[in-house]
Amino acid sequence: MDPDTESLLVSTCHALGGFEDRSERMDDTSQVYVMGDECLECLKDIKKFIKYYDEPGDNVVLNFLGKMGVLEKDLIPIMLLNTPANNSTKERLVLACIELMVPMTWIIDIKALQEIATMEEDSSIVGNLYAKTEILRKYKKAFLQPGVLGAVFAILLKPLEVEHRMRTTRDQAVIRLGLSLFRNLVAIPDAESSITGTMEQFISSIMQEELLRRYQDENIMALLVTLASSASDPQLAEWNSLTLEVFYYIFSGIEPDDLIPTVNGSVKNSQLQDMLNKEQQAKANQSTAGRKRHDRFGTTGEVRLKDGTRMVLHKNGALFTPFENQLDEIKKPRAKTKRQIEFGEYKKNLSKSGALMLRNLAMNMLDSCFNPLFGSLRKDMEARRERVKEHHHGQYLYLMGFLLKYQRQYSDYLGKQYHERKRKMTDRQLQALKQEYKENMKQCNFGLVGTAVQVKSVFQVVQMMREKSELKEWEMVRRAMDCFQEILMTLHAMSKSSDEAYKDASNSVQNNLYYEGATLELFLDLARNYKTHSKKYLHTLTRMIHILLKTLENYSKSTDYMYVRKKRTIAKKKAEKAAAEAQGDGAQNAEAQANGDLPQVDQLDLGDEGERNGQERDQDEEEAEENEQTHTMTEHKFLFSEYERRFATENIVETYCTFLEDYKELNETELHWTSSMFHRIAVNCANLAVFYKLSTLQLFHQILQDNKEPTRRDLVPTTNYIVHQFFKKLQEYPPLIVEVMFPKTNKSCLTINVGPEVAEQKAEAAAAKKEKQLENTEMQIDDTIPLSDQIRIAVMALADEEHEDLVEWVHDLLKDAIAKRTLMAFRSETELAANPDLMESIGDVEDIPVVPTTPVQTRALRVEPRFRLLLKLTGFVREEHDGAKYKIPRDLPTDTISEFADLIKAELDKGPIEHAEYNFAELIKTMKKKASSSRKKSSGVNGQTHEPKDAPVYHSTEYVLDSDEEVDEDYLRAETDLRKRHKAELEEAEMQHREQEEANARAKSHRAKEQILQRMRERRKAARGQPEAVGGEGPEEEADQPGDNDNGDDQEDLGRAAKSTSDVESDMNSDSDRDADRDRAAKSTSDVDSDDSDLGILSRRPSSMSRFEHGGSGEPSISQGTPTRKRQIIWDDSEDEDMAGSDVESGAAAGLGSGDGSDGPPPHKKIAFEE
């Protein structure tokens, strides 16, 4: 900013106003702020200055305003002077001040400043960070004056009172300004104070607590809670991101256990406790207990080695320090690995009243804000709305994890408090204590955090973790891991709940979570790929892996079967397109075959030249899509021991050793995470060799030598066991002393753990198993491709694998066969057709065996599927008695053998360059074997056989026919009785239904007769000119005079009525006939069922059942106006597997399926029939 502009800005600021002495008394030194004549215009000019000089990372106008103190000296006095804003002028002045306060108090993004400084190569941008932070703290202190925040809240409340559809753009801007100012103030960090600091530094370190108290007094906190609890309302959802930011900065830098009081009622002060622990540790290290008085002075000692070498040590306390440690002290220390620095949330100081205030706020958020706020934010993130920025994702994860952890710890506190008070209570007071405990536990209801444990929310956190790890944004990965481990802890607590609904919900979410194999692979990758991340990241990673393995182990033990779905990459099949091309453009293929060129499998039929030019772009896009890899999902049975064994790698051990380097600063819980993982690897996985590395053993030696109190619980026994096993193995395997210098692979670990002999045997067994699989593997090429092209593909595939020698061997075999055939009469198919007498000479032709001459050829015949494919395509056949031996059959014409040899020779002459464009994995496929019909029991953990608990065994027809010895006679007898009972109940229900139909038909016929007679009487009266009587049939009968001759007319009317209703009766009779036919069909079906009863085959439900179950529209039919009775019949169709397909159209709508969407047998159904 040039000097002229600076002087103009200074004069504008001075024109705002100033403090003047208005008192007439000499002893009164108070001053009153007086606004300038053009105060509002000056405020607008300052705003223009800020916009004009707004640059990324730095704004010289804002820095200049901060140095001048405009906010404290002018803006706040102007705002207080115009409060309350009861007219438009005052309101405009207050609003103009707020418009300047928001950019002046804006948050400093340290990460963004570093990126800008790196790009512009200007370190001054970050160098001024301390000065900018001090200016912001002055602003924060100025807002603590009484009435300032109240004035802002009053301006903000006016547009909020306006109905949403009546709000203007200006109203929305005012709301955003007010919330942004509240956010900026809580985001300003307090200064760090020390014991020897001044009072001003101490006041600067507790401004956040005072600001929150002002928020509470001015009802700002109530407004924020209201906005958060109403975030699910579309009218208030647009403020959810700003509300999230405010609460994030309120709770950042605070641990949940800092808000929870101890059992005796006092609040835990973790910072003070840490300082006291460090002081006690320092005193213990300097303690002279057990030493003599002269040990305080200089010490001189002599050390004599075995070879006679003498070494003199001069050091205070040398007699109490190990000799090797004193020698190591004079060595140059190894440079420590530089770890990344995280600019996380700063640690805040809390008093007892501040902790109580934040505890009440956290409980209010759990009670009314958690589900609406996080549900609304999750939807906005999924929809990628503009109001949700990138930094909101990290705040979302932190706040969710904080509240979940607080709820869990508060629930534990209530339980401990209840048991502590229970011991001091009498029986009369115990009932009231239980009631109080139940009321308090309602605040920890899992339904209050239901949004966090939904499947969508869990997978959203996992997806964030995966995406940010790919982008190497490790701070976001750490926050995602923090949130995820709290979700796991909540799910674990739900599984231990006494409420079955919570247990089912927890099992469902965990089943969906662990079902995705990619999720489990993600955690393995995070543990393996740790390099130089920060200490916070390593701490979070270690804790998350510990919690994950514990919850996964507990869940796997609670279920009999557990499956995971893994993604497998496959390529699209292009053989079908090649076949379509061969059919659509046969002439081109014939020409290509004549020229000896292999047609491109992925070539498209482009038509004529003009059409090809017009569709070139579309075809390129289609080819690009076809070349893309697709994926398929396959299910695998999950074994926790197998997944646990995958953590027994050198990389993961190095990660935990890095975490253990600071073991002196870790507490017992953190050390337990490491010792638990070491125990899993050493004992559960039986892989001790992965620890036999020099750096790891040195660390263990240091831990055992110190033997500090926190390490004695878990870590010392574990490391002692590993070191003891190392020296024991060293006696058995002396080369281990050299192996500790080198990295550990799976092969080397196996050799160390079981010995070289056993490792070699296992390697041989694995190789034999692999060869056995290759021997049973057969490959094929799409039959739609011509045979000559199939041979070319097989030759190119072998050449691509550098097996040209095998292809040349096949060519030599074919040439040798042609030479042997020259002396035989059976030479060609043409000659055979011309001379049928030559058929008799076939007996003189013999099969030509394939005799390998090298071990490579012998092995290729057994374990090379592609080589065997080439033999098969060129006419070779296997020996019947030995599948590893081949021969050229005698019925293969010599001309065909010659063609095959020429094809192979021509393809070998092309070279590997022309073969590079083909994807042989797509062209050559493995032949799928037919599935075995025998039933196999699924093996569980450690090879044990598991079957579903209390699961009924269903005998299908094929199973009974294939295994007559396993048929259970009692089961068959029970099935026969059940079928007979069903049949009797069905017949009774059908008979009752038929009687009901007949009764309905008779009533319908009677009503039709009455209606016809009524209409005829009315027409007759109208013809006679008599007025129509009112009141129904009674008055009409009275209207007929006794002298009238109506008997004949009545008889005629009855005859016509009977004739008119004959159709109804015929319909009824036809229905009866159809029912009789149905009974006969059912009888015939029952006869067949009775014949099949010996096989245990369940009778199928008659197809006419849907007539009784449904009323035509898929719903149970109930006749209106007729009293009905319902009879409940139990129909067991669990054994009828084919009934689902037959009842899809007739009875699925009424609930005849299984009801739960599963493929298993449906439960017993209660079907209502009309009577």
Salt bridges, closest charged atoms under 4 A:
GLU20 OE1 - ARG22 NE 3.49
ASP27 OD1 - ARG25 NE 3.38
ASP58 OD1 - LYS132 NZ 3.60
GLU91 OE1 - LYS158 NZ 3.99
GLU99 OE1 - LYS47 NZ 3.13
GLU134 OE2 - ARG137 NH1 2.85
GLU163 OE2 - ARG165 NE 2.99
ASP190 OD1 - LYS140 NZ 2.99
GLU209 OE2 - ARG213 NH2 3.24
GLU210 OE1 - ARG213 NH1 3.27
GLU210 OE2 - ARG214 NE 3.83
GLU238 OE2 - HIS164 NE2 3.85
GLU245 OE1 - ARG183 NH1 2.93
GLU245 OE1 - HIS391 NE2 3.62
GLU245 OE2 - HIS392 NE2 2.89
GLU255 OE1 - LYS405 NZ 3.75
ASP257 OD2 - LYS268 NZ 3.89
ASP258 OD2 - LYS347 NZ 3.48
GLU279 OE2 - LYS283 NZ 3.79
GLU302 OE1 - ARG304 NE 3.06
ASP328 OD1 - LYS331 NZ 3.17
GLU329 OE1 - LYS315 NZ 2.37
GLU342 OE1 - ARG478 NE 3.11
GLU345 OE1 - ARG479 NH2 3.37
ASP380 OD1 - ARG385 NH1 2.52
ASP380 OD2 - ARG387 NE 3.19
GLU382 OE2 - ARG378 NE 3.87
GLU390 OE2 - LYS468 NZ 2.22
GLU420 OE1 - ARG423 NH2 2.44
GLU436 OE2 - ARG421 NH1 3.47
GLU439 OE2 - LYS442 NZ 3.45
GLU473 OE1 - LYS468 NZ 3.54
GLU475 OE2 - ARG478 NH2 2.80
GLU475 OE2 - ARG479 NE 3.26
ASP482 OD2 - ARG478 NH1 3.36
GLU486 OE1 - ARG408 NH2 2.76
GLU486 OE2 - ARG543 NH1 3.16
GLU500 OE2 - LYS503 NZ 3.95
GLU516 OE2 - ARG565 NH2 2.21
GLU521 OE2 - ARG646 NH1 2.35
ASP525 OD1 - ARG528 NH1 3.68
GLU553 OE2 - LYS557 NZ 3.44
GLU553 OE1 - ARG680 NH2 3.25
GLU609 OE1 - ARG612 NH2 1.83
GLU626 OE1 - LYS577 NZ 2.12
GLU642 OE1 - ARG645 NH1 3.10
GLU644 OE2 - ARG680 NH1 2.80
GLU650 OE2 - LYS693 NZ 2.81
GLU654 OE2 - LYS693 NZ 2.60
ASP662 OD2 - LYS535 NZ 3.47
GLU668 OE1 - ARG713 NH1 3.65
GLU670 OE2 - HIS539 NE2 2.81
ASP706 OD2 - LYS664 NZ 3.98
GLU709 OE1 - ARG712 NH1 2.87
ASP714 OD2 - HIS672 ND1 2.88
ASP714 OD2 - ARG713 NE 3.76
GLU732 OE1 - LYS729 NZ 3.63
GLU771 OE2 - ARG859 NE 3.76
GLU771 OE1 - ARG862 NH1 3.67
GLU775 OE2 - ARG862 NH1 2.98
GLU778 OE2 - ARG868 NE 3.63
GLU778 OE2 - ARG878 NH2 2.99
ASP789 OD1 - ARG792 NH1 2.86
GLU801 OE2 - ARG866 NH1 2.99
ASP812 OD1 - HIS811 ND1 3.79
ASP847 OD2 - LYS887 NZ 3.21
GLU864 OE2 - HIS803 NE2 3.92
ASP902 OD1 - LYS815 NZ 4.00
GLU907 OE1 - ARG792 NE 3.77
GLU907 OE1 - LYS910 NZ 3.61
GLU907 OE2 - HIS915 NE2 3.41
GLU947 OE2 - LYS937 NZ 3.70
ASP970 OD1 - ARG973 NH1 2.92
GLU988 OE1 - ARG1127 NH2 3.12
GLU997 OE2 - HIS993 NE2 3.01
GLU997 OE2 - ARG1107 NH2 3.63
GLU1010 OE2 - HIS1006 NE2 3.85
ASP1044 OD2 - ARG1024 NH1 3.91
ASP1046 OD1 - ARG1024 NH2 2.70
ASP1049 OD2 - ARG1024 NH2 3.72
ASP1050 OD1 - ARG1020 NH2 3.74
GLU1052 OE1 - ARG1056 NH1 3.99
ASP1053 OD2 - ARG1020 NH1 3.01
ASP1053 OD1 - ARG1056 NH2 2.31
ASP1071 OD1 - ARG1074 NH2 1.80
ASP1075 OD1 - ARG1078 NH2 2.45
ASP1075 OD1 - ARG1107 NH1 3.48
ASP1077 OD1 - ARG1080 NH2 1.82
ASP1079 OD2 - ARG994 NH1 3.22
ASP1087 OD2 - LYS1083 NZ 3.88
GLU1109 OE2 - ARG1101 NH1 3.39
GLU1109 OE1 - HIS1110 NE2 3.51
ASP1132 OD1 - HIS1164 ND1 3.34
ASP1133 OD2 - ARG1101 NH2 3.18
ASP1136 OD1 - ARG1100 NH1 2.33
ASP1138 OD2 - ARG1100 NH2 3.32
ASP1143 OD2 - ARG1101 NH1 3.86
GLU1171 OE1 - ARG1125 NH2 2.60
